[in-house]
Amino acid sequence: MKLFFIPKPIRSLVILLLALLISLTLAANYPLTVTDELGREITLTSEPQRIVSMVPSHTETLCALNACEKLVAVDSFSNYPEEVLALPNVGGNFGDANIEVIVALEPDLVLVSEYGNLAETLANLGLTVYAGSPQSYEDVFAQFDLFGRLLHRQTEAAVLTGRIRGEIETLAALAQELPPPKVFYELDATPYSVGPNSFIGVLIAKAGGENIVTENMGDFPQLDPEFIVAANPELIFLADAPYGETAASVKARPGWANIRAVQTGKIIELSQEQVDVLNRPGPRMAEAVRLLLKSLHPQLF
C-alpha cells in the first residue's frame, strides 16, 4: 500500500514512533568530536551547559530540542521563541559581534555561521565554536540530529524530525493534485532568489508551487530581470518587503508590468514575521509550508 493511503493522523503517529525507536538506539558519548562546515574538528568533553547562538535558526532549533535553558546569549536577530528575548544580545555574525561579552559569558559552546571570520576569532580566544548552517531541506534535519548529539538530546531530535516531516507531508498532500502556479521568490531587489534545491525552494514545491528558477542556476542565484519577465510567474513573494520593496515598486520595474502576477495583483508583500518563518531553516518549516500554501492555493482554506 502506498504511503498516501494511510490516514493522516495515523501516518504522523507512525513517523513519530519510528523516530522515537531510532533515537533509543543512540547514546550520548563524551568526549564527542564532530566536523563543522569549515572542516574543523570540534570536541566536546561533556554535555554543553552554557551556549551562545549567533544564528536565529540555531536558536530556534535549540529551543525546539528543549535546550532553551542552556542559552546564555543570542545574536541580534534571534527573536523566537519569546523566551530568548530576555537573553543578552551579543550582536551579529558578521563584524558586529560583541567579542568581549561573548568571552566573559564563558560559554562551553558557541554556534555560528560558516560565513565571515567569527568562528576563527572566537576559536583563537580558546572557545569551542561550531560553524555551520543548513542550506538544503535535508540539511535542516541533519542539523537537528547533529545538535541532538551535541546536546544529549537525541530523542528530542528524532521526535522533532518525525513531527516536522509528518506535518509537511500532510500539508503537501493537500496540493498534490492541484496545478502548480509558477512562483518567483525574491530575497532582495538585486534580484536574488532561491533555487529548487535550496530549503526554501523545496518548501515552495511542497506547498504546490513551481519555482521559475531551475536547478542549474544554483541554490541562491542572482537572476537577470529579463529572465524573470520571460518566465512570467503567476505569484511573486517579496521577502524584501520589510526593507521597502512593494507591489508598486515591482510594477514600476522595466517590463514587469506585463508579468501575470503583477497584472492579477498576486504580489505577496511578506511581513518581517513571515520572512523569519520562511527564511530560517529550522523547526518552523511546516509553518512556512502552510503560509505558502495559503497563498498558492487559497481555495484549500
TINU-419066 format. One record per residue (C-alpha): residue number from 1; x, y, z; residue in three letters. Coordinates in Angstrom, 2 decimals. Layout:
N
<nuti nr="NUM" east="X" north="Y" up="Z" rest="ALA"/>
...
This chain:
301
<nuti nr="1" east="0.00" north="0.00" up="0.00" rest="MET"/>
<nuti nr="2" east="1.32" north="3.46" up="-0.86" rest="LYS"/>
<nuti nr="3" east="2.02" north="5.85" up="1.99" rest="LEU"/>
<nuti nr="4" east="-0.58" north="8.42" up="0.98" rest="PHE"/>
<nuti nr="5" east="-3.37" north="5.87" up="1.50" rest="PHE"/>
<nuti nr="6" east="-2.56" north="5.78" up="5.23" rest="ILE"/>
<nuti nr="7" east="-4.87" north="8.12" up="7.19" rest="PRO"/>
<nuti nr="8" east="-3.00" north="11.32" up="8.05" rest="LYS"/>
<nuti nr="9" east="-3.26" north="11.13" up="11.86" rest="PRO"/>
<nuti nr="10" east="-2.03" north="7.51" up="11.82" rest="ILE"/>
<nuti nr="11" east="0.76" north="8.40" up="9.39" rest="ARG"/>
<nuti nr="12" east="2.04" north="11.16" up="11.69" rest="SER"/>
<nuti nr="13" east="1.89" north="8.85" up="14.71" rest="LEU"/>
<nuti nr="14" east="3.83" north="6.13" up="12.86" rest="VAL"/>
<nuti nr="15" east="6.53" north="8.64" up="11.90" rest="ILE"/>
<nuti nr="16" east="6.85" north="9.82" up="15.49" rest="LEU"/>
<nuti nr="17" east="7.04" north="6.30" up="16.86" rest="LEU"/>
<nuti nr="18" east="9.67" north="5.30" up="14.31" rest="LEU"/>
<nuti nr="19" east="11.70" north="8.36" up="15.16" rest="ALA"/>
<nuti nr="20" east="11.49" north="7.55" up="18.84" rest="LEU"/>
<nuti nr="21" east="12.56" north="3.93" up="18.30" rest="LEU"/>
<nuti nr="22" east="15.52" north="5.06" up="16.23" rest="ILE"/>
<nuti nr="23" east="16.55" north="7.55" up="18.88" rest="SER"/>
<nuti nr="24" east="16.54" north="4.89" up="21.58" rest="LEU"/>
<nuti nr="25" east="19.40" north="3.12" up="19.79" rest="THR"/>
<nuti nr="26" east="21.55" north="6.25" up="20.11" rest="LEU"/>
<nuti nr="27" east="23.69" north="7.15" up="23.08" rest="ALA"/>
<nuti nr="28" east="25.43" north="10.35" up="24.09" rest="ALA"/>
<nuti nr="29" east="29.12" north="9.58" up="24.38" rest="ASN"/>
<nuti nr="30" east="31.56" north="12.23" up="25.54" rest="TYR"/>
<nuti nr="31" east="34.11" north="13.23" up="24.57" rest="PRO"/>
<nuti nr="32" east="32.30" north="13.79" up="21.28" rest="LEU"/>
<nuti nr="33" east="34.07" north="15.00" up="18.13" rest="THR"/>
<nuti nr="34" east="32.29" north="16.39" up="15.06" rest="VAL"/>
<nuti nr="35" east="33.49" north="18.24" up="11.97" rest="THR"/>
<nuti nr="36" east="31.94" north="21.61" up="11.21" rest="ASP"/>
<nuti nr="37" east="31.24" north="23.28" up="7.85" rest="GLU"/>
<nuti nr="38" east="34.71" north="24.84" up="7.86" rest="LEU"/>
<nuti nr="39" east="36.31" north="21.40" up="8.09" rest="GLY"/>
<nuti nr="40" east="37.41" north="21.92" up="11.70" rest="ARG"/>
<nuti nr="41" east="37.16" north="19.15" up="14.28" rest="GLU"/>
<nuti nr="42" east="35.16" north="20.25" up="17.33" rest="ILE"/>
<nuti nr="43" east="35.43" north="18.19" up="20.52" rest="THR"/>
<nuti nr="44" east="33.06" north="18.39" up="23.47" rest="LEU"/>
<nuti nr="45" east="34.33" north="16.74" up="26.63" rest="THR"/>
<nuti nr="46" east="30.90" north="16.86" up="28.29" rest="SER"/>
<nuti nr="47" east="27.34" north="17.99" up="27.66" rest="GLU"/>
<nuti nr="48" east="27.32" north="21.77" up="26.99" rest="PRO"/>
<nuti nr="49" east="25.63" north="23.83" up="29.68" rest="GLN"/>
<nuti nr="50" east="26.36" north="27.39" up="28.51" rest="ARG"/>
<nuti nr="51" east="25.69" north="28.08" up="24.81" rest="ILE"/>
<nuti nr="52" east="25.83" north="31.25" up="22.75" rest="VAL"/>
<nuti nr="53" east="23.86" north="31.11" up="19.49" rest="SER"/>
<nuti nr="54" east="24.79" north="33.56" up="16.74" rest="MET"/>
<nuti nr="55" east="22.27" north="32.26" up="14.17" rest="VAL"/>
<nuti nr="56" east="18.48" north="32.69" up="14.60" rest="PRO"/>
<nuti nr="57" east="17.63" north="29.27" up="13.14" rest="SER"/>
<nuti nr="58" east="20.11" north="27.65" up="15.56" rest="HIS"/>
<nuti nr="59" east="18.42" north="29.45" up="18.44" rest="THR"/>
<nuti nr="60" east="15.02" north="28.14" up="17.34" rest="GLU"/>
<nuti nr="61" east="16.36" north="24.61" up="16.91" rest="THR"/>
<nuti nr="62" east="17.92" north="24.53" up="20.39" rest="LEU"/>
<nuti nr="63" east="14.64" north="25.62" up="21.93" rest="CYS"/>
<nuti nr="64" east="12.72" north="23.05" up="19.87" rest="ALA"/>
<nuti nr="65" east="15.07" north="20.43" up="21.35" rest="LEU"/>
<nuti nr="66" east="14.10" north="21.56" up="24.88" rest="ASN"/>
<nuti nr="67" east="17.53" north="23.13" up="25.37" rest="ALA"/>
<nuti nr="68" east="16.50" north="26.79" up="25.62" rest="CYS"/>
<nuti nr="69" east="17.71" north="26.89" up="29.21" rest="GLU"/>
<nuti nr="70" east="21.27" north="26.24" up="28.00" rest="LYS"/>
<nuti nr="71" east="21.38" north="29.52" up="26.09" rest="LEU"/>
<nuti nr="72" east="23.25" north="32.34" up="27.83" rest="VAL"/>
<nuti nr="73" east="23.19" north="34.80" up="24.89" rest="ALA"/>
<nuti nr="74" east="21.90" north="35.13" up="21.33" rest="VAL"/>
<nuti nr="75" east="22.54" north="37.23" up="18.23" rest="ASP"/>
<nuti nr="76" east="20.64" north="40.42" up="17.43" rest="SER"/>
<nuti nr="77" east="18.25" north="38.65" up="15.02" rest="PHE"/>
<nuti nr="78" east="17.15" north="35.82" up="17.33" rest="SER"/>
<nuti nr="79" east="13.58" north="36.76" up="18.26" rest="ASN"/>
<nuti nr="80" east="11.80" north="33.40" up="18.54" rest="TYR"/>
<nuti nr="81" east="10.63" north="31.76" up="20.72" rest="PRO"/>
<nuti nr="82" east="9.62" north="34.58" up="23.05" rest="GLU"/>
<nuti nr="83" east="11.79" north="33.45" up="25.97" rest="GLU"/>
<nuti nr="84" east="15.02" north="34.23" up="24.08" rest="VAL"/>
<nuti nr="85" east="14.12" north="37.94" up="24.04" rest="LEU"/>
<nuti nr="86" east="15.21" north="38.16" up="27.69" rest="ALA"/>
<nuti nr="87" east="18.71" north="36.86" up="26.92" rest="LEU"/>
<nuti nr="88" east="21.75" north="39.12" up="26.39" rest="PRO"/>
<nuti nr="89" east="22.11" north="40.30" up="22.79" rest="ASN"/>
<nuti nr="90" east="25.71" north="39.95" up="21.58" rest="VAL"/>
<nuti nr="91" east="25.40" north="41.41" up="18.07" rest="GLY"/>
<nuti nr="92" east="25.56" north="39.68" up="14.72" rest="GLY"/>
<nuti nr="93" east="27.59" north="37.05" up="12.96" rest="ASN"/>
<nuti nr="94" east="29.17" north="39.49" up="10.50" rest="PHE"/>
<nuti nr="95" east="31.51" north="42.06" up="12.01" rest="GLY"/>
<nuti nr="96" east="29.41" north="43.48" up="14.85" rest="ASP"/>
<nuti nr="97" east="29.60" north="40.63" up="17.36" rest="ALA"/>
<nuti nr="98" east="30.46" north="41.74" up="20.89" rest="ASN"/>
<nuti nr="99" east="33.50" north="39.53" up="21.37" rest="ILE"/>
<nuti nr="100" east="34.28" north="40.75" up="24.88" rest="GLU"/>
<nuti nr="101" east="30.80" north="39.94" up="26.17" rest="VAL"/>
<nuti nr="102" east="30.79" north="36.51" up="24.50" rest="ILE"/>
<nuti nr="103" east="34.12" north="35.61" up="26.12" rest="VAL"/>
<nuti nr="104" east="33.01" north="37.00" up="29.50" rest="ALA"/>
<nuti nr="105" east="29.94" north="34.72" up="29.46" rest="LEU"/>
<nuti nr="106" east="32.31" north="31.72" up="29.48" rest="GLU"/>
<nuti nr="107" east="30.28" north="29.57" up="27.06" rest="PRO"/>
<nuti nr="108" east="31.28" north="25.96" up="26.60" rest="ASP"/>
<nuti nr="109" east="29.85" north="26.05" up="23.05" rest="LEU"/>
<nuti nr="110" east="29.29" north="28.86" up="20.54" rest="VAL"/>
<nuti nr="111" east="27.17" north="28.24" up="17.43" rest="LEU"/>
<nuti nr="112" east="27.99" north="30.50" up="14.47" rest="VAL"/>
<nuti nr="113" east="27.51" north="30.66" up="10.70" rest="SER"/>
<nuti nr="114" east="30.26" north="29.30" up="8.47" rest="GLU"/>
<nuti nr="115" east="30.41" north="32.70" up="6.77" rest="TYR"/>
<nuti nr="116" east="32.62" north="35.52" up="8.00" rest="GLY"/>
<nuti nr="117" east="35.54" north="35.20" up="10.40" rest="ASN"/>
<nuti nr="118" east="33.70" north="34.98" up="13.73" rest="LEU"/>
<nuti nr="119" east="34.44" north="31.28" up="14.17" rest="ALA"/>
<nuti nr="120" east="38.17" north="31.81" up="13.77" rest="GLU"/>
<nuti nr="121" east="38.20" north="34.85" up="16.05" rest="THR"/>
<nuti nr="122" east="36.41" north="33.07" up="18.89" rest="LEU"/>
<nuti nr="123" east="38.34" north="29.81" up="18.47" rest="ALA"/>
<nuti nr="124" east="41.61" north="31.74" up="18.71" rest="ASN"/>
<nuti nr="125" east="40.40" north="33.05" up="22.07" rest="LEU"/>
<nuti nr="126" east="40.04" north="29.50" up="23.35" rest="GLY"/>
<nuti nr="127" east="36.29" north="28.99" up="22.90" rest="LEU"/>
<nuti nr="128" east="34.68" north="25.86" up="21.47" rest="THR"/>
<nuti nr="129" east="32.96" north="27.01" up="18.27" rest="VAL"/>
<nuti nr="130" east="30.81" north="25.08" up="15.81" rest="TYR"/>
<nuti nr="131" east="30.43" north="26.84" up="12.43" rest="ALA"/>
<nuti nr="132" east="27.71" north="25.80" up="10.01" rest="GLY"/>
<nuti nr="133" east="24.15" north="26.41" up="8.84" rest="SER"/>
<nuti nr="134" east="21.71" north="24.40" up="6.71" rest="PRO"/>
<nuti nr="135" east="21.36" north="25.29" up="3.03" rest="GLN"/>
<nuti nr="136" east="19.19" north="22.44" up="1.75" rest="SER"/>
<nuti nr="137" east="15.97" north="20.88" up="3.05" rest="TYR"/>
<nuti nr="138" east="17.72" north="17.70" up="4.18" rest="GLU"/>
<nuti nr="139" east="20.49" north="19.76" up="5.80" rest="ASP"/>
<nuti nr="140" east="17.89" north="21.03" up="8.27" rest="VAL"/>
<nuti nr="141" east="17.09" north="17.54" up="9.52" rest="PHE"/>
<nuti nr="142" east="20.78" north="16.62" up="9.57" rest="ALA"/>
<nuti nr="143" east="21.35" north="19.61" up="11.83" rest="GLN"/>
<nuti nr="144" east="18.54" north="18.52" up="14.15" rest="PHE"/>
<nuti nr="145" east="20.41" north="15.23" up="14.50" rest="ASP"/>
<nuti nr="146" east="23.78" north="16.92" up="14.97" rest="LEU"/>
<nuti nr="147" east="22.55" north="19.32" up="17.64" rest="PHE"/>
<nuti nr="148" east="20.75" north="16.42" up="19.28" rest="GLY"/>
<nuti nr="149" east="24.08" north="14.58" up="19.60" rest="ARG"/>
<nuti nr="150" east="25.99" north="17.65" up="20.74" rest="LEU"/>
<nuti nr="151" east="23.45" north="18.47" up="23.45" rest="LEU"/>
<nuti nr="152" east="22.48" north="14.94" up="24.54" rest="HIS"/>
<nuti nr="153" east="19.03" north="15.48" up="23.03" rest="ARG"/>
<nuti nr="154" east="18.96" north="12.59" up="20.55" rest="GLN"/>
<nuti nr="155" east="15.42" north="11.54" up="21.43" rest="THR"/>
<nuti nr="156" east="14.13" north="15.10" up="21.13" rest="GLU"/>
<nuti nr="157" east="15.90" north="15.49" up="17.77" rest="ALA"/>
<nuti nr="158" east="14.42" north="12.29" up="16.37" rest="ALA"/>
<nuti nr="159" east="10.92" north="13.21" up="17.51" rest="VAL"/>
<nuti nr="160" east="11.31" north="16.74" up="16.13" rest="LEU"/>
<nuti nr="161" east="12.39" north="15.38" up="12.75" rest="THR"/>
<nuti nr="162" east="9.48" north="12.96" up="12.64" rest="GLY"/>
<nuti nr="163" east="6.97" north="15.62" up="13.60" rest="ARG"/>
<nuti nr="164" east="8.18" north="18.23" up="11.11" rest="ILE"/>
<nuti nr="165" east="8.42" north="15.74" up="8.24" rest="ARG"/>
<nuti nr="166" east="4.95" north="14.41" up="9.03" rest="GLY"/>
<nuti nr="167" east="3.36" north="17.86" up="9.21" rest="GLU"/>
<nuti nr="168" east="4.98" north="18.95" up="5.94" rest="ILE"/>
<nuti nr="169" east="3.95" north="15.82" up="4.05" rest="GLU"/>
<nuti nr="170" east="0.39" north="16.16" up="5.35" rest="THR"/>
<nuti nr="171" east="0.26" north="19.73" up="4.03" rest="LEU"/>
<nuti nr="172" east="1.93" north="18.73" up="0.75" rest="ALA"/>
<nuti nr="173" east="-0.75" north="16.11" up="0.15" rest="ALA"/>
<nuti nr="174" east="-3.39" north="18.86" up="0.07" rest="LEU"/>
<nuti nr="175" east="-1.89" north="20.37" up="-3.08" rest="ALA"/>
<nuti nr="176" east="-0.76" north="17.14" up="-4.69" rest="GLN"/>
<nuti nr="177" east="-3.45" north="17.04" up="-7.37" rest="GLU"/>
<nuti nr="178" east="-3.70" north="20.80" up="-7.96" rest="LEU"/>
<nuti nr="179" east="-1.97" north="22.59" up="-10.87" rest="PRO"/>
<nuti nr="180" east="1.18" north="24.32" up="-9.56" rest="PRO"/>
<nuti nr="181" east="1.33" north="28.06" up="-10.18" rest="PRO"/>
<nuti nr="182" east="4.68" north="29.49" up="-11.31" rest="LYS"/>
<nuti nr="183" east="6.44" north="31.29" up="-8.46" rest="VAL"/>
<nuti nr="184" east="9.18" north="33.89" up="-8.14" rest="PHE"/>
<nuti nr="185" east="10.54" north="34.26" up="-4.60" rest="TYR"/>
<nuti nr="186" east="12.54" north="37.48" up="-4.23" rest="GLU"/>
<nuti nr="187" east="15.16" north="37.66" up="-1.48" rest="LEU"/>
<nuti nr="188" east="16.21" north="41.15" up="-2.48" rest="ASP"/>
<nuti nr="189" east="15.75" north="43.56" up="-5.37" rest="ALA"/>
<nuti nr="190" east="19.13" north="42.78" up="-6.94" rest="THR"/>
<nuti nr="191" east="17.30" north="40.38" up="-7.57" rest="PRO"/>
<nuti nr="192" east="18.45" north="37.31" up="-5.66" rest="TYR"/>
<nuti nr="193" east="16.12" north="34.34" up="-5.47" rest="SER"/>
<nuti nr="194" east="16.01" north="30.69" up="-4.37" rest="VAL"/>
<nuti nr="195" east="16.76" north="27.56" up="-6.38" rest="GLY"/>
<nuti nr="196" east="14.62" north="24.42" up="-6.28" rest="PRO"/>
<nuti nr="197" east="17.21" north="22.54" up="-4.21" rest="ASN"/>
<nuti nr="198" east="17.50" north="25.21" up="-1.52" rest="SER"/>
<nuti nr="199" east="15.41" north="24.64" up="1.58" rest="PHE"/>
<nuti nr="200" east="13.05" north="27.48" up="0.57" rest="ILE"/>
<nuti nr="201" east="12.79" north="26.04" up="-2.94" rest="GLY"/>
<nuti nr="202" east="11.77" north="22.65" up="-1.55" rest="VAL"/>
<nuti nr="203" east="9.18" north="24.30" up="0.70" rest="LEU"/>
<nuti nr="204" east="7.70" north="26.05" up="-2.34" rest="ILE"/>
<nuti nr="205" east="7.43" north="22.70" up="-4.12" rest="ALA"/>
<nuti nr="206" east="5.90" north="21.05" up="-1.05" rest="LYS"/>
<nuti nr="207" east="3.29" north="23.82" up="-0.99" rest="ALA"/>
<nuti nr="208" east="2.36" north="23.09" up="-4.59" rest="GLY"/>
<nuti nr="209" east="4.28" north="25.81" up="-6.40" rest="GLY"/>
<nuti nr="210" east="6.53" north="25.69" up="-9.47" rest="GLU"/>
<nuti nr="211" east="9.72" north="27.67" up="-8.99" rest="ASN"/>
<nuti nr="212" east="10.78" north="29.65" up="-12.08" rest="ILE"/>
<nuti nr="213" east="14.42" north="29.12" up="-11.02" rest="VAL"/>
<nuti nr="214" east="15.96" north="25.90" up="-12.39" rest="THR"/>
<nuti nr="215" east="18.47" north="23.58" up="-10.74" rest="GLU"/>
<nuti nr="216" east="21.41" north="24.65" up="-12.89" rest="ASN"/>
<nuti nr="217" east="21.11" north="28.22" up="-11.58" rest="MET"/>
<nuti nr="218" east="22.17" north="27.29" up="-8.06" rest="GLY"/>
<nuti nr="219" east="20.54" north="27.45" up="-4.64" rest="ASP"/>
<nuti nr="220" east="20.51" north="31.23" up="-4.13" rest="PHE"/>
<nuti nr="221" east="21.15" north="32.76" up="-7.57" rest="PRO"/>
<nuti nr="222" east="21.17" north="36.35" up="-8.72" rest="GLN"/>
<nuti nr="223" east="18.78" north="36.49" up="-11.67" rest="LEU"/>
<nuti nr="224" east="18.65" north="38.58" up="-14.81" rest="ASP"/>
<nuti nr="225" east="15.44" north="40.65" up="-14.56" rest="PRO"/>
<nuti nr="226" east="14.72" north="39.82" up="-18.20" rest="GLU"/>
<nuti nr="227" east="14.68" north="36.12" up="-17.27" rest="PHE"/>
<nuti nr="228" east="12.01" north="36.79" up="-14.66" rest="ILE"/>
<nuti nr="229" east="9.89" north="38.75" up="-17.13" rest="VAL"/>
<nuti nr="230" east="10.20" north="35.94" up="-19.70" rest="ALA"/>
<nuti nr="231" east="9.36" north="33.29" up="-17.07" rest="ALA"/>
<nuti nr="232" east="6.12" north="35.18" up="-16.38" rest="ASN"/>
<nuti nr="233" east="5.43" north="33.99" up="-12.80" rest="PRO"/>
<nuti nr="234" east="1.86" north="33.81" up="-11.54" rest="GLU"/>
<nuti nr="235" east="2.82" north="34.72" up="-7.97" rest="LEU"/>
<nuti nr="236" east="5.64" north="36.84" up="-6.61" rest="ILE"/>
<nuti nr="237" east="6.72" north="36.62" up="-2.96" rest="PHE"/>
<nuti nr="238" east="8.60" north="39.67" up="-1.71" rest="LEU"/>
<nuti nr="239" east="10.86" north="38.60" up="1.15" rest="ALA"/>
<nuti nr="240" east="12.39" north="42.08" up="0.85" rest="ASP"/>
<nuti nr="241" east="9.08" north="43.85" up="1.60" rest="ALA"/>
<nuti nr="242" east="10.22" north="44.61" up="5.18" rest="PRO"/>
<nuti nr="243" east="13.08" north="46.56" up="3.58" rest="TYR"/>
<nuti nr="244" east="10.94" north="48.72" up="1.32" rest="GLY"/>
<nuti nr="245" east="10.01" north="46.68" up="-1.77" rest="GLU"/>
<nuti nr="246" east="6.30" north="46.83" up="-2.62" rest="THR"/>
<nuti nr="247" east="3.88" north="45.69" up="-5.28" rest="ALA"/>
<nuti nr="248" east="4.05" north="49.23" up="-6.68" rest="ALA"/>
<nuti nr="249" east="7.84" north="49.25" up="-6.89" rest="SER"/>
<nuti nr="250" east="7.80" north="45.85" up="-8.61" rest="VAL"/>
<nuti nr="251" east="5.24" north="47.06" up="-11.14" rest="LYS"/>
<nuti nr="252" east="7.45" north="50.08" up="-11.90" rest="ALA"/>
<nuti nr="253" east="10.43" north="47.94" up="-12.92" rest="ARG"/>
<nuti nr="254" east="11.07" north="47.97" up="-16.70" rest="PRO"/>
<nuti nr="255" east="8.94" north="45.30" up="-18.39" rest="GLY"/>
<nuti nr="256" east="7.50" north="43.90" up="-15.18" rest="TRP"/>
<nuti nr="257" east="4.03" north="45.38" up="-15.70" rest="ALA"/>
<nuti nr="258" east="3.36" north="42.58" up="-18.21" rest="ASN"/>
<nuti nr="259" east="4.05" north="39.76" up="-15.74" rest="ILE"/>
<nuti nr="260" east="0.91" north="37.82" up="-14.84" rest="ARG"/>
<nuti nr="261" east="1.49" north="38.19" up="-11.09" rest="ALA"/>
<nuti nr="262" east="1.65" north="41.95" up="-11.49" rest="VAL"/>
<nuti nr="263" east="-1.42" north="42.12" up="-13.73" rest="GLN"/>
<nuti nr="264" east="-3.51" north="39.98" up="-11.37" rest="THR"/>
<nuti nr="265" east="-2.25" north="41.62" up="-8.19" rest="GLY"/>
<nuti nr="266" east="-0.71" north="38.42" up="-6.86" rest="LYS"/>
<nuti nr="267" east="2.35" north="40.02" up="-5.34" rest="ILE"/>
<nuti nr="268" east="2.70" north="38.91" up="-1.73" rest="ILE"/>
<nuti nr="269" east="4.35" north="41.55" up="0.46" rest="GLU"/>
<nuti nr="270" east="5.66" north="39.37" up="3.28" rest="LEU"/>
<nuti nr="271" east="5.83" north="40.79" up="6.80" rest="SER"/>
<nuti nr="272" east="9.02" north="40.55" up="8.86" rest="GLN"/>
<nuti nr="273" east="7.45" north="37.78" up="10.92" rest="GLU"/>
<nuti nr="274" east="6.57" north="35.83" up="7.77" rest="GLN"/>
<nuti nr="275" east="10.06" north="36.33" up="6.35" rest="VAL"/>
<nuti nr="276" east="11.54" north="34.98" up="9.57" rest="ASP"/>
<nuti nr="277" east="9.40" north="31.85" up="9.25" rest="VAL"/>
<nuti nr="278" east="10.19" north="31.32" up="5.57" rest="LEU"/>
<nuti nr="279" east="13.88" north="32.23" up="5.50" rest="ASN"/>
<nuti nr="280" east="15.03" north="30.32" up="8.57" rest="ARG"/>
<nuti nr="281" east="16.00" north="26.67" up="8.02" rest="PRO"/>
<nuti nr="282" east="14.69" north="25.29" up="11.27" rest="GLY"/>
<nuti nr="283" east="11.78" north="23.85" up="13.23" rest="PRO"/>
<nuti nr="284" east="9.14" north="26.22" up="11.77" rest="ARG"/>
<nuti nr="285" east="9.36" north="24.79" up="8.24" rest="MET"/>
<nuti nr="286" east="5.90" north="23.22" up="8.46" rest="ALA"/>
<nuti nr="287" east="4.53" north="26.65" up="9.38" rest="GLU"/>
<nuti nr="288" east="6.37" north="28.01" up="6.33" rest="ALA"/>
<nuti nr="289" east="4.70" north="25.45" up="4.05" rest="VAL"/>
<nuti nr="290" east="1.28" north="26.34" up="5.45" rest="ARG"/>
<nuti nr="291" east="1.98" north="30.04" up="4.85" rest="LEU"/>
<nuti nr="292" east="3.00" north="29.38" up="1.24" rest="LEU"/>
<nuti nr="293" east="0.10" north="27.00" up="0.69" rest="LEU"/>
<nuti nr="294" east="-2.42" north="29.65" up="1.72" rest="LYS"/>
<nuti nr="295" east="-1.10" north="32.00" up="-0.97" rest="SER"/>
<nuti nr="296" east="-0.55" north="29.39" up="-3.68" rest="LEU"/>
<nuti nr="297" east="-3.84" north="27.53" up="-3.20" rest="HIS"/>
<nuti nr="298" east="-6.21" north="29.78" up="-1.18" rest="PRO"/>
<nuti nr="299" east="-9.17" north="27.64" up="-2.21" rest="GLN"/>
<nuti nr="300" east="-7.97" north="24.98" up="0.22" rest="LEU"/>
<nuti nr="301" east="-8.60" north="27.34" up="3.12" rest="PHE"/>
